[in-house]
Amino acid sequence: MDPATPSAETNAYLRNDGTLDADTFAEDIASVVCGYPDCDPDVLLGWAAGRLAEQATGDEAAPLAVGLYAARTYPYWYVRHPAVVRRMIDAVRTASAALDAADCPHLEGDGHPGLDAADTYTEELADLIPLLSDEQRWDEEIEDMETLNAEPRDGWLCPGFLAGLSREVLDDLERAIQRITEPPDTDHLDARYLSEDGRADIVRITRDLGDGRWRDPKDPTGTVGVWAARRLIAGARPEERLPLLLLVCAAARRCAWEQVAPAAVHVYREALATVDAAPLAAPCPHDDGHPTAAVPDRSRMALVRALRAPDAHADEVDDTVEVDQEAVRCPKYAAEQARDALDYSRRYLRLDEE
C-alpha cells in the first residue's frame, strides 16, 4: 500500500464541516519538523500536497503551503518510497501552476514576507499555521512570534508569495526523488580503487569507507559502498569477494545513522543478493557460532584488511585484530553476514510497507 494514500488517518486534519483543522495539522507538521513525528509523515505530507492542489485558490492555501514549506526537507532525508514523493511532486506542481495564475498585487514581491531568518525557525513556521487560518488569532497572537511578526497577514496569504513557497517545495521534492531513485555514479573511482593489473585495492577502500565511528562518517553519500557493491555484482575476483562483501555489509549497517541515499542502499542489496544463501540451511564446523560475528563496528575494517590479498598497501597495514581465517572464510559466515545486512537495509528502506 502506498503510505501517501489518503486514509482514515487524514480525517484528523478536517473538521466535521470538511474544512482544514489548522491546529491539528500544525501540531503534526511541528512534530515532523522537530524530528519526533507524532504521525506518519509520509501520510501527512502526501495528504497536504494533495489538499493544496485542490485548495490552491481557496482559504486553506496559505496554511497548507506554509506547512509543506516548513517540512520541505523531510522527504529528502527520510522518505523511502518513490511513489510518495512522485505523488507530492504532481500535486505541488498542480498547486504551483494555479497559484502562479492567480493575481498578485505586489510588484516584484514587495509586501511578501522575507523568510531568510525564518528558515532557521521552521518550528515557528508551524506555529504560524493556525494564525493564517484565523484573522482574529493573528491579531491576538502574532506579537508572540519571535521572528515572524514583522509582516502583515495579507502578505502571507498572497498567491504570489505562496507560489514562491510551492516552487521551493517542488525543488526539494525533485532532489528527494533523485536521491531515492538515482544511485551515485562511481565510474571515476575505478582509477582510485583498481590497480594496474585490475585488482581491487581493499586497504584503500577501507580507509575511504572509514572505520565505523558514527561521529565521523566518511561516506555519507554511499558512493564508496556502491563502488564495492557494483564490483561484486559485475563479478569480482574470487579473492576479492569476501572482503568486498564485508565492506558492503558494513556500509549497509551504517545506512540509518549516515542517512545514506535509498538509491545507494538498493545497490547494496543487489550485491548482497548475489551471495549464496544455501549454506544457511546446512551445518558447518562452526555451529557454535562464528567467532568474528561479534566484531565491533570499529574493528570491521581491520577485519577486512586482514582478509585482503597482498597489495601495494601491505606495509601500511598495522591493524592487530585476531581473525580465525577458517571460520571467517566459511560460506555460512558469508551467508549470515549478507542475510543480516539485507534484513537491516530492508527495515531502513521500509520495504515491508510496500
ABEGO torsion letter per residue (X at the ends): XBAABBBAAAAAABBAAGBBBAAAAAAAAAAAAAGBBABBAAAAAAAAAAAAAAAAABAAAAAAAAAAAAAAAAAAAABABAAAAAAAAAAAAAAAAAAAABBBABBGGBGBBBAAAAAABAAAAAAAAAAAABAAAAAAAAAABAAAAABBAAAAABAAAAAAAAAAAAAAAAAAAAAAABBBBAAAAAAAABBAAGBBBAAAAAAAAEAGBAABBABAAGAAAAAAAAAAAAGBBAAAAAAAAAAAAAAAAAAAAAGBBAAAAAAAAAAAAABBAAAAABBBAAAAEBAAAABBAAAAAAAAAAABBBBAAAAABABBBBBBAAAAABAAAAAAAAAAAAAAAAAAAGAAAX
